[in-house]
Amino acid sequence: MGGSFDSPRAASRGSLRTSLRTGQAAPAFTLKDDRGQTVRLADLRGRPVVLYFYPKDDTPGCTKEACAFRDTGRDFARAGAVIFGVSGDDERSHRRFADKYRLTFPLLSDPGFAVAERYGVYKQKLLYGRTFWGIERTTFVIDAQGRLAAVFPKVRVDGHADAVLETVRALTEISPSAAGSIRS
């Protein structure tokens, strides 16, 4: 189901109307990354997490967004934050995408869109007169205690990584966290 968003199963689910708000606990997840490693939100407590959802690997907007997070990755690491990209693409697609653009952070595979649904970003979309289901580009900043610190809905890529970085910096000034990174 990774590449097709207009399956009968997706249509039968209806639109998820979850309204995640800052201050509430981030929905738990366990997903595989582009290297086959299991990533659990619970294992990341003690440091800020940038969780950005994007529609599809190796498409123009998604590539631009991933490269912007890559280019600011050291600044996020200095602020003690880790970055994860999430889409419905499989691990193999993520690996090719990460290798092609030398991404320095893991890409998480959500092929059934279960995590995207819990975060309220799997939505019915309209493009060129065609209705389909897919991920709405959205970024969540999760604080060291596992609460949502910021939500960036309907992301415009230009300048987005810098805006998220400023949010993370402000968050870590208030509540310092452990420095480090998942992938160097």
C-alpha positions in Angstrom: 0.0 0.0 0.0 3.1 2.2 0.2 2.6 3.9 -3.2 -1.2 3.8 -3.6 -3.4 6.0 -1.4 -6.8 5.3 -2.9 -7.5 1.8 -1.7 -10.9 0.6 -0.5 -9.4 0.0 2.9 -8.2 3.6 3.2 -11.5 5.0 2.0 -13.5 2.9 4.5 -11.5 4.5 7.4 -12.8 7.9 6.8 -10.9 11.1 7.6 -9.2 11.0 11.0 -10.1 14.2 12.8 -7.7 14.0 15.6 -6.8 17.4 17.0 -3.4 17.0 18.6 -2.5 20.0 20.8 0.6 21.2 22.4 1.1 20.0 25.9 -0.6 16.6 25.4 1.3 13.4 25.2 2.6 12.5 21.8 1.1 9.3 20.4 3.4 6.4 21.0 4.8 4.6 18.0 7.2 1.8 17.0 8.4 1.8 13.4 11.3 0.4 11.4 13.8 2.9 9.9 15.6 2.8 6.6 18.3 0.6 8.1 15.9 -1.9 9.5 16.3 -0.7 13.1 13.3 -0.5 15.4 12.6 3.0 16.6 10.2 3.6 19.6 9.2 7.0 20.8 9.4 5.8 24.4 13.1 5.1 23.9 13.7 8.7 23.0 12.6 10.2 26.3 15.0 12.8 27.7 15.6 14.6 24.4 13.5 16.6 22.0 12.3 14.8 18.9 11.5 16.4 15.5 9.0 14.1 13.8 8.2 15.3 10.3 5.6 13.5 8.1 6.0 13.8 4.3 4.1 12.3 1.4 6.7 10.4 -0.6 10.4 9.7 -1.0 12.3 11.3 -3.8 9.7 13.8 -5.0 10.6 17.5 -5.4 9.0 18.9 -2.2 9.9 16.0 0.0 13.5 16.0 -1.2 13.8 19.7 -0.6 12.5 19.3 2.9 14.7 16.3 3.7 17.8 18.1 2.5 16.9 21.2 4.6 16.7 19.0 7.7 20.0 17.3 6.6 21.7 20.7 6.2 20.6 21.9 9.6 21.2 18.5 11.3 24.3 19.6 13.2 22.4 22.5 14.7 19.6 20.2 15.8 22.1 17.8 17.4 23.8 20.7 19.2 20.4 21.6 20.6 20.1 17.9 21.8 17.3 17.0 19.3 16.9 14.0 17.0 15.1 14.2 13.7 13.0 11.5 12.0 11.1 11.7 8.7 8.0 9.5 8.3 6.2 8.4 5.2 4.3 5.4 3.9 7.2 4.3 1.8 8.9 1.0 2.6 12.4 0.6 4.2 14.0 -0.1 0.8 12.7 3.1 -0.7 13.7 5.0 2.4 17.2 3.6 2.1 17.6 4.6 -1.5 16.3 8.1 -0.8 18.6 8.5 2.3 21.7 7.2 0.5 21.0 9.3 -2.7 20.8 12.6 -0.7 23.2 11.6 2.1 20.5 12.1 4.8 22.0 12.1 8.3 18.8 11.1 10.1 16.6 8.1 10.0 13.5 7.8 7.8 10.7 5.8 9.4 8.4 3.5 7.4 4.7 3.7 8.1 3.3 1.5 5.2 -0.1 1.1 6.7 -0.3 4.7 7.7 -1.3 3.7 11.3 1.1 6.3 12.9 0.1 9.0 10.4 -3.5 8.3 11.4 -2.7 8.6 15.1 -1.0 11.9 14.5 -3.9 13.1 12.3 -1.9 13.6 9.1 -3.3 10.9 6.9 -6.1 12.8 5.0 -8.1 12.8 1.9 -6.4 15.1 -0.6 -7.3 16.7 -3.9 -4.7 17.2 -6.6 -5.4 18.1 -10.2 -9.1 17.1 -9.7 -8.2 13.7 -8.3 -9.2 12.7 -4.8 -6.9 10.3 -2.9 -5.6 9.5 0.6 -2.1 10.6 1.7 0.0 12.2 4.2 -0.4 16.0 4.8 3.1 17.5 5.3 3.2 18.2 9.0 6.0 18.5 11.6 5.7 17.8 15.4 8.3 18.8 18.0 8.1 16.5 21.0 9.7 17.6 24.2 12.0 15.5 26.4 9.1 14.4 28.5 7.2 13.1 25.4 4.7 15.9 25.1 3.9 17.8 22.0 5.7 21.1 22.2 4.8 22.4 18.7 2.8 21.4 15.7 3.5 22.8 12.2 0.5 21.8 10.0 0.4 22.1 6.2 4.1 22.8 6.0 5.5 25.1 3.3 9.1 23.7 2.7 11.0 27.0 2.3 12.4 28.1 5.6 10.6 25.3 7.5 13.7 23.5 8.9 15.0 26.8 10.3 11.6 27.6 11.9 11.6 24.2 13.6 15.2 24.7 14.7 14.3 27.9 16.4 11.4 26.2 18.2 13.8 23.4 19.3 16.3 26.0 20.5 13.7 27.8 22.5 12.5 24.6 24.0 16.0 23.5 25.0 16.7 26.9 26.6 13.7 26.3 28.8 14.4 22.6 29.5 17.9 21.4 28.6 18.2 17.9 27.3 20.8 15.3 26.5 22.8 16.1 23.4 23.6 13.5 20.8 22.3 12.0 17.6 20.8 8.8 16.4 23.0 8.7 13.2 26.1 10.8 12.7 
